[in-house]
Amino acid sequence: MSKIAVIYCSKTGFSARYARWVARDLHADLYRYKTVDTALLAPYQVIIYGAGFYAGKLKGARWFMRTVRPLSSAHIIVFATGSMPHVHPRDLQREWDMSFRRSEQEQIHLFYLPGGMNYTRLSLPSQFLMHLYRFYMLHSPKTRSDTRKLMRRLNHSVDYTDRKAIKPILTEAQKKRTPV
Ligand SMILES: Cc1cc2nc3c(=O)[nH]c(=O)nc-3n(C[C@H](O)[C@H](O)[C@H](O)COP(=O)(O)O)c2cc1C
């Protein structure tokens, strides 16, 4: 069995919920963002990182890449949660490009998981930022019409989390087998 670490950074609980599900199903060790360093992660063959997208970027992406860059033989998996049940591949690629260099994207396995919006757990400044982001998305000519429709629903809290959505991540993590 591979030794697996799941690390998460979660402001309002969506990525944390997925991280717990993934860790439970893979019998992995679960850590919070910034409680680990390169030395602690060195014995792991599979390292999974999950966080939310904030203003088009994965939270903690730079910290995570700095931490795992020296661990060249580890199988690296990243999942993002966002406010949409699904994202058009072109829009998703834009968010990955804001978070990781193309050369990094070639070395890691990226997944999007449906998160939601939990206003009750957001600070007032974050609520304000979300309203700005929503306003921008609703009025930008670049926003696709299906995205605009989903954006309109974000005037209140929504939860799109789905336990079944982690399946591709479990499959990817199980591809790495320790040599016998
Ligand atoms: C200020 C702010 C900005 C956000 N920006 C985005 C975004 O760019 N793309 C997106 O899909 N979701 C965005 N969201 C929604 C979060 O990504 C979503 O709620 C996510 O599931 C939160 O995960 P967490 O609770 O684990 O931090 C934003 C939320 C807030 C509060």
The ligand as an ORCA input file, in Angstrom:
! r2SCAN-3c Opt
* xyz 0 1
  C     -14.117     36.091     -2.143
  C     -14.474     34.822     -2.848
  C     -14.004     34.570     -4.146
  C     -14.343     33.386     -4.809
  N     -13.869     33.174     -6.066
  C     -14.220     32.043     -6.749
  C     -13.719     31.785     -8.059
  O     -12.951     32.552     -8.620
  N     -14.114     30.654     -8.697
  C     -14.971     29.767     -8.089
  O     -15.332     28.754     -8.714
  N     -15.423     29.956     -6.836
  C     -15.054     31.072     -6.146
  N     -15.492     31.267     -4.862
  C     -16.277     30.210     -4.211
  C     -15.376     29.237     -3.442
  O     -14.331     28.761     -4.263
  C     -16.197     28.036     -2.967
  O     -17.130     28.475     -2.017
  C     -15.277     26.948     -2.419
  O     -15.974     25.723     -2.408
  C     -14.781     27.305     -1.038
  O     -13.992     26.273     -0.548
  P     -13.551     26.232      0.984
  O     -14.790     26.412      1.815
  O     -12.960     24.889      1.168
  O     -12.541     27.336      1.183
  C     -15.176     32.422     -4.176
  C     -15.623     32.673     -2.867
  C     -15.288     33.847     -2.212
  C     -15.784     34.062     -0.819
*
